[in-house]
Amino acid sequence: MALLPGVRFRKTFTIFPGVKINLSKTGVSTSVGGKGATINVGTQGQKMITLGIPGTGLSYRVPLSWSILLLLLLVVALVGIAYLLNPTLVKAALHWWQPQLF
């Protein structure tokens, strides 16, 4: 039995923009990505992807598979093409959840 079983520890170091090294009591992991989408390679090689809505605290985390990676790349490509066609509409769609206080 551990001394304090509920205590967690994590320290993150930024190596490059979008690339981080995470230290915890269970080991070292690496994260690649930024706000909204991050891929994490854990201590035993497990790969996870986290998709979230920045600023809300809401996110969804699943194991990374080829099908999820291809789906994510397809969505990014479609958003990129839509941005080239109508940047204002894409910006509005990506920020629909942000409150307009001022």
C-alpha positions as CSV (number, residue, x, y, z in Angstrom):
1,M,0.0,0.0,0.0
2,A,1.3,3.4,-0.9
3,L,1.8,6.1,1.6
4,L,-0.7,8.5,0.0
5,P,-2.5,6.5,-2.7
6,G,-4.7,9.5,-3.9
7,V,-1.8,11.9,-4.5
8,R,-0.8,12.6,-8.1
9,F,2.2,14.3,-9.5
10,R,2.9,15.6,-13.0
11,K,5.4,18.1,-14.3
12,T,5.4,19.2,-18.0
13,F,8.4,20.6,-20.0
14,T,7.9,22.3,-23.4
15,I,10.6,21.1,-25.8
16,F,9.3,22.8,-28.9
17,P,6.0,24.6,-29.5
18,G,3.4,21.8,-29.6
19,V,5.8,19.1,-28.2
20,K,5.9,18.4,-24.5
21,I,7.6,15.9,-22.1
22,N,5.5,14.9,-19.1
23,L,7.0,13.5,-15.9
24,S,4.9,11.7,-13.4
25,K,5.4,9.2,-10.6
26,T,4.6,6.4,-13.0
27,G,7.1,7.5,-15.7
28,V,7.7,9.7,-18.7
29,S,5.4,10.4,-21.6
30,T,5.4,12.7,-24.7
31,S,2.6,14.9,-26.0
32,V,2.3,16.4,-29.5
33,G,-0.3,18.9,-30.4
34,G,-2.0,21.9,-29.0
35,K,-5.4,23.2,-27.9
36,G,-8.1,21.0,-29.3
37,A,-6.2,17.9,-30.3
38,T,-3.2,16.2,-28.7
39,I,-1.6,12.8,-29.3
40,N,0.1,11.3,-26.2
41,V,2.6,8.4,-26.2
42,G,2.7,6.9,-22.7
43,T,5.2,5.2,-20.5
44,Q,4.5,1.7,-21.9
45,G,4.0,2.8,-25.5
46,Q,0.3,3.3,-25.4
47,K,-0.9,6.0,-27.8
48,M,-3.9,8.1,-26.9
49,I,-5.6,11.0,-28.7
50,T,-7.5,13.8,-26.8
51,L,-9.9,16.0,-28.6
52,G,-11.4,18.9,-26.7
53,I,-13.1,22.2,-26.9
54,P,-10.5,24.8,-25.7
55,G,-11.6,26.9,-22.7
56,T,-14.5,24.7,-21.7
57,G,-12.7,21.8,-19.9
58,L,-14.6,19.3,-22.1
59,S,-12.6,16.7,-23.9
60,Y,-12.8,13.1,-25.2
61,R,-9.9,10.7,-24.9
62,V,-9.6,7.5,-26.9
63,P,-6.8,5.0,-27.9
64,L,-5.2,6.1,-31.1
65,S,-5.9,3.8,-34.1
66,W,-5.3,4.1,-37.8
67,S,-9.0,4.6,-38.4
68,I,-9.2,7.5,-35.9
69,L,-6.0,9.0,-37.3
70,L,-7.3,8.9,-40.8
71,L,-10.7,10.3,-39.7
72,L,-8.9,13.2,-37.9
73,L,-6.8,13.9,-41.0
74,L,-9.9,13.9,-43.2
75,V,-11.6,16.4,-40.9
76,V,-8.5,18.7,-40.9
77,A,-8.3,18.5,-44.7
78,L,-12.0,19.4,-45.1
79,V,-11.8,22.3,-42.6
80,G,-8.7,23.5,-44.5
81,I,-10.5,23.5,-47.8
82,A,-13.5,25.2,-46.3
83,Y,-11.2,27.8,-44.8
84,L,-9.7,28.5,-48.3
85,L,-13.2,29.0,-49.7
86,N,-14.8,31.0,-46.9
87,P,-12.5,31.9,-43.9
88,T,-15.1,34.0,-42.1
89,L,-17.6,31.1,-41.9
90,V,-15.0,28.6,-40.7
91,K,-13.8,31.0,-38.0
92,A,-17.4,31.6,-36.8
93,A,-18.0,27.8,-36.8
94,L,-14.9,27.1,-34.8
95,H,-15.7,29.7,-32.2
96,W,-19.5,29.2,-31.9
97,W,-19.1,28.2,-28.2
98,Q,-17.2,31.2,-27.1
99,P,-19.4,33.7,-25.3
100,Q,-19.6,37.2,-26.7
101,L,-19.4,39.3,-23.5
102,F,-17.8,42.4,-24.9
